[in-house]
Amino acid sequence: MSSPNIVITGFMASGKTTVSPLVAQSLAREWVDTDEVLVAQIGMSIADCFARFGESAFRKLEAEICTDLAARTDLVISTGGGALLNLETLTSMSSTGMVVCLDVDEATLEARLADAERVAVRPLAVEWRTRYHQRAPLYARIPYHINTVDKTPDQIAQEIVALWHSVFG
């Protein structure tokens, strides 16, 4: 019997890509990362996609991938930080899964984004503070939230699994 997806989203560097495979492993599910799917489809990095085609073209491709994944079941899906800011995409993902936002504070983000290598692969990291504040009300629309500050990836994954069991038994 199939069951709804678990969709993990949040701001850049909130831990989505680290935590999602732990959740998938714990629940014996397949993990899919929308950024990895997009990179495989277009044959270039996200940074190169942004530079070549712009953010709006990237978001269109990202939305199509989310819609395709929402049609499946039994997945743990990690999305890019801006993927579910579009209400239509959020609605699509919510209709077939439990959407969880990983919350992180500015001080934690500043520490995580201080690493130049991490910033180099994130085209929007340069102006992260502005985006963080712009996106806050949009993230607030997401049904479930997990505070990630001062928690290990394993602790966060355990909270998501516990939330899953409390919602879906």
N, C-alpha and C positions, 0 to 999 in steps of 0.2 A: 504494500500500500504506500502510495506517495504522500509526502507531507510538504507543507509550505517551506519556501526558502527562508534563509536567514540572510538579511542584507545588512552589511556593516559599512557605515559611512562616517564622515566627519571631516574636519578641517585637515589640511595637509599636515603631515607629521604627527597625527593623533594616534597612530599605531594600527591603522586598518590592515595593512599588508602583513604586519607581524602577528596580530591577534587572530585574523581570519583563519589561517591554516590550523591554528591550535584548536579553534572551535570546530572546524571540519573534522579534524582527527578525533576529537572527543566524541563527536556524534556519528562517526563513520560516514561522512558525507564528502562529496566532491567539492573542492574549493576552486572558485573561478574569480580572477581579478580582472575587472573591466579594463584597466590600463594595459595589462598584458595582452588581452584579446585585441584591443585596438592596435597596439604596436605590431602584433602578428599580422593583422589585416592590412595595415598600411605599409608595412615594411620599413618603418623608420621610427626613431625615438619620439616621445611626446614633445620634447623640446624642439626637435626638427619639424614636427607637424605644426606646432604653434608658429614657428618662424616662417615656415613655407606657406601655410594656409590660413593662419589666424585662429583666434579662440572660437569664433562662431562656427567655423567648419569643424573644429575639434569637437565642440559641444554637440553638433548634429550627429556626428559619428558615434559619440559616446551615448547619446540618447537611443540611437538605433540598437546598439549593443545591449543596453539595459532592457529595452523592450523585448529583444530576442531572449535574453536570460530570464525575464519575468514569465515567459511562456513555459519555462521548464519547472521542475520540482526537485526537492531533495538536495538543493545546493546551499553552500555558504558562499555568498558573493561579496567581495570587497569592491567598493566603487571609488572612483576618483573623488577628491574633495568637493568638486563642483557639480558632480553628476546629478544629484537629487535636488539641486536648487531649483530646477525647472519643475513646476508643480505637476505637469503632465507625466514626467518621468517618475517623480515621487509617487504619484497615484498608481501608476502601472506597477511599480515594484511593491507598493503596499498592498495591492490587490491580491498578490500571490505570495506574500511573505511577510515576515516580521522585520521591520526596518529599525535598526539600532544605530544611534549616533554616538560616536565616541567623543566625549567632551574633554577639552584640554584648555588650560589657562594660558595667558600670555607669557608668563615667566617660563613655563615649561616649553612652550613653542620657541621662545627666544633661545633657550639652551639647545634645543634640538636643531634649530635652523642656523645656528652659529657655524656649523660645519660647512665649509665652502663646497665640498664635494656633493653633499646632499642638496645644497641650493642649486648647483649647476644642472641637475636633472629635473628641477622643478621650475618651469618657466614663470610661474606666478609668485615665487618665493621672494623676489626682490621687494615687492610692495605688500608683504604678507599682513602687516598690521591693519592697513586699510581694508583689505579683503576680509580679514578676521571680523572686523566690526560690521562690515556690510552684510556678511553672511549670517551673523548671529541670529537675526530674526527669522531667517529662512530655515536655519537648522532647528529653530524652536518648533517648527511645524512637524518635525519628525516624531513619530509616536513614542519611541523608547530612547532613553539616554543612559549612558554609563559614564561616570566620572573616571577619568584615567589617571588623574594626578596622583603621584606617589604610589602607584600600583605597578606590579610586574605584569608583563604580558600574560602569564599564566593566571594571575588573579583576575584580570579583565576577562579573559576567555571563560573562566569559571563562572563569573557573574553573568555573562551572556548565555551560557548553557543553562544556568539556574533560571534566568528569565524565560528562556525558551520553554523549559519544563513547566514553569508557572503559568504560561500563556496557553500552551498546547498540550500539557499533560505529559 
